[in-house]
Amino acid sequence: MKFPITYQITRYQINQYKMLKFILIPLSVIILLFGCKKKEPADELTYVPGEILITPCDSVSFIIIYNLVDSLDLNIKELNNCRYTYIGSSDSILVLKSHLDTKDYITSNGRTFSFIVSDTIAEINLTFFEINDSDVNDWINTQSTFNLTENFNLTIHRWSVLKVPKGSEQDWVDQIATYDIIESASLNHILTIN
């Protein structure tokens, strides 16, 4: 047989319960609405779609890099830290600088090249942007006309952003990394700085 349980509750206890109810119910609703949401990182990309990064080996010329990328039916978005040396008079160095200023494929979007002059030697560090066959032929002519020597004594490695079909980035990284002239290949990761 079960006996009913009886409690004696004072008015003070009833008031405490009512106050607690008014605090706990809104607090519970706030926790349920805002405290239980999870971020879904699977929806966020951690790399730039349609782009990969490559680092060519130090002794590989710009033309060889371009030919490889072109043979794979890919495009170079940019190829950075290409260095050339020019030896000539101070007047001819000025002519070369003026000539390079006219090249859209190395002065894209307001960017330009560095030009360090010491007596009769000019060291040029440039980036090729969105280059195509016509641009490469123009660069070969410029290199020949001014007798520019590609410099492989680099303290800063060259690197390139390649355009690839969206969704196939990792496949291209894996394929390009197998070439002997490529030091490394990776996704073009998005970095968040807090």
CORZIBEL-V678912 format. One record per pair of residues at least 24 apart in sequence whose C-alpha atoms are under 10 Angstrom apart, sorted by the first residue. I is the first residue (numbers start at 1). J is the second residue. D is the distance in whole Angstrom. If there is no record, write none. Layout:
# CORZIBEL-V678912
{{I,J,D} {I,J,D}}
This chain:
# CORZIBEL-V678912
{{45,189,9} {45,190,8} {46,187,9} {46,188,9} {46,189,6} {46,190,5} {46,191,8} {46,192,9} {47,169,9} {47,186,10} {47,187,6} {47,188,5} {47,189,4} {47,190,5} {47,191,8} {48,166,9} {48,169,9} {48,187,8} {48,188,6} {48,189,6} {48,190,7} {49,163,9} {49,164,9} {49,165,8} {49,166,6} {49,167,7} {49,168,9} {49,169,7} {49,187,9} {49,188,8} {49,189,9} {50,161,10} {50,162,8} {50,163,6} {50,164,5} {50,165,5} {50,166,4} {50,167,7} {50,168,8} {50,169,6} {50,187,9} {50,188,9} {51,75,10} {51,76,10} {51,77,9} {51,160,10} {51,161,6} {51,162,6} {51,163,5} {51,164,6} {51,165,8} {51,166,8} {51,167,10} {51,168,9} {51,169,7} {51,170,10} {51,172,10} {51,173,10} {51,186,9} {51,187,7} {51,188,6} {51,189,9} {52,76,10} {52,77,10} {52,160,8} {52,161,6} {52,162,5} {52,163,7} {52,164,7} {52,168,10} {52,169,6} {52,170,8} {52,172,8} {52,173,7} {52,176,10} {52,185,7} {52,186,6} {52,187,5} {52,188,5} {52,189,9} {53,77,10} {53,78,10} {53,79,10} {53,159,7} {53,160,6} {53,161,5} {53,162,6} {53,163,9} {53,169,10} {53,173,8} {53,184,8} {53,185,6} {53,186,5} {53,187,6} {53,188,6} {53,189,9} {54,79,9} {54,158,9} {54,159,6} {54,160,5} {54,161,7} {54,162,8} {54,173,8} {54,176,8} {54,177,8} {54,182,7} {54,183,8} {54,184,6} {54,185,4} {54,186,6} {54,187,9} {54,188,9} {55,79,9} {55,80,10} {55,157,7} {55,158,6} {55,159,4} {55,160,6} {55,161,9} {55,177,9} {55,181,9} {55,182,6} {55,183,5} {55,184,5} {55,185,6} {55,186,9} {56,157,8} {56,158,7} {56,159,7} {56,160,8} {56,177,10} {56,179,10} {56,180,9} {56,181,6} {56,182,4} {56,183,5} {56,184,7} {56,185,9} {57,152,10} {57,157,8} {57,158,8} {57,159,10} {57,180,8} {57,181,5} {57,182,5} {57,183,5} {57,184,8} {58,151,9} {58,152,6} {58,153,8} {58,154,7} {58,155,10} {58,156,10} {58,157,7} {58,158,8} {58,181,9} {58,182,9} {58,183,8} {59,150,10} {59,151,9} {59,152,6} {59,153,8} {59,154,9} {59,181,9} {60,150,10} {60,152,8} {60,158,10} {60,180,10} {60,181,7} {60,182,9} {61,150,7} {61,151,9} {61,152,8} {61,181,10} {62,128,9} {62,136,9} {62,150,8} {62,158,10} {63,136,8} {63,137,10} {63,139,10} {63,140,9} {64,181,9} {65,160,10} {65,181,8} {65,182,9} {66,131,9} {66,132,9} {66,133,9} {66,136,8} {67,133,10} {67,136,10} {68,176,9} {68,179,9} {68,181,9} {68,182,10} {69,162,8} {69,163,10} {69,176,9} {70,132,9} {70,133,9} {72,164,10} {72,172,10} {72,176,9} {73,163,10} {73,164,9} {74,162,7} {74,163,6} {74,164,6} {74,165,9} {74,172,10} {75,130,7} {75,131,8} {75,132,8} {75,161,9} {75,162,6} {75,163,5} {75,164,7} {76,128,8} {76,129,7} {76,130,6} {76,131,6} {76,132,8} {76,160,7} {76,161,6} {76,162,5} {76,163,6} {76,164,9} {77,128,8} {77,129,6} {77,130,5} {77,131,7} {77,160,7} {77,161,5} {77,162,5} {77,163,6} {77,164,10} {78,105,9} {78,106,9} {78,108,10} {78,127,7} {78,128,5} {78,129,4} {78,130,6} {78,131,8} {78,159,8} {78,160,6} {78,161,5} {78,162,7} {78,163,9} {79,106,10} {79,126,9} {79,127,5} {79,128,5} {79,129,7} {79,130,9} {79,131,9} {79,158,7} {79,159,6} {79,160,4} {79,161,7} {79,162,9} {80,106,10} {80,125,8} {80,126,7} {80,127,4} {80,128,7} {80,129,9} {80,156,10} {80,157,8} {80,158,5} {80,159,5} {80,160,6} {80,161,9} {81,113,9} {81,114,10} {81,124,9} {81,125,6} {81,126,6} {81,127,6} {81,128,9} {81,154,9} {81,155,10} {81,156,7} {81,157,7} {81,158,5} {81,159,7} {81,160,9} {82,113,10} {82,124,8} {82,125,6} {82,126,5} {82,127,6} {82,128,8} {82,150,8} {82,151,8} {82,152,9} {82,154,9} {82,156,10} {82,157,9} {82,158,6} {82,159,9} {83,113,10} {83,114,9} {83,115,10} {83,123,7} {83,124,5} {83,125,4} {83,126,6} {83,127,9} {83,148,10} {83,149,8} {83,150,6} {83,151,5} {83,152,7} {83,153,9} {83,154,8} {83,156,10} {83,158,9} {84,115,10} {84,122,8} {84,123,6} {84,124,5} {84,125,7} {84,126,8} {84,143,9} {84,147,10} {84,148,6} {84,149,5} {84,150,4} {84,151,5} {84,152,9} {85,115,10} {85,116,10} {85,117,10} {85,121,7} {85,122,6} {85,123,5} {85,124,6} {85,125,9} {85,146,10} {85,147,9} {85,148,6} {85,149,5} {85,150,6} {85,151,6} {86,117,9} {86,120,8} {86,121,6} {86,122,5} {86,123,7} {86,124,8} {86,143,9} {86,146,7} {86,147,7} {86,148,5} {86,149,7} {86,150,9} {87,117,10} {87,118,10} {87,119,9} {87,120,6} {87,121,5} {87,122,6} {87,123,9} {87,146,9} {87,147,8} {87,148,8} {87,149,9} {88,119,9} {88,120,5} {88,121,6} {88,122,8} {88,146,9} {88,147,9} {89,119,8} {89,120,5} {89,121,8} {89,122,10} {90,117,9} {90,118,9} {90,119,7} {90,120,6} {90,121,8} {90,122,9} {91,120,9} {92,120,9} {92,146,9} {93,117,8} {93,119,10} {93,120,8} {93,121,8} {93,122,7} {93,146,9} {94,122,10} {95,146,10} {96,122,10} {96,142,9} {96,145,10} {96,146,7} {96,148,10} {97,122,10} {97,124,9} {99,142,9} {99,146,10} {100,126,10} {100,139,10} {100,142,9} {103,128,10} {103,135,9} {103,138,9} {103,139,9} {104,128,9} {104,129,8} {104,130,9} {104,131,9} {104,135,9} {105,129,5} {105,130,7} {105,131,6} {105,132,9} {105,135,7} {105,136,9} {105,138,10} {105,139,9} {106,130,9} {106,131,9} {106,135,10} {106,139,10} {122,148,10} {123,148,10} {123,149,10} {123,150,10} {123,151,9} {124,148,9} {124,150,9} {124,151,9} {125,151,10} {127,158,9} {127,159,10} {127,160,9} {128,160,9} {129,160,10} {129,161,10} {130,161,10} {130,162,9} {130,163,10} {159,183,10} {159,184,9} {159,185,10} {160,185,9} {161,185,10} {161,186,10} {161,187,10} {161,188,8} {162,187,10} {162,188,9}}
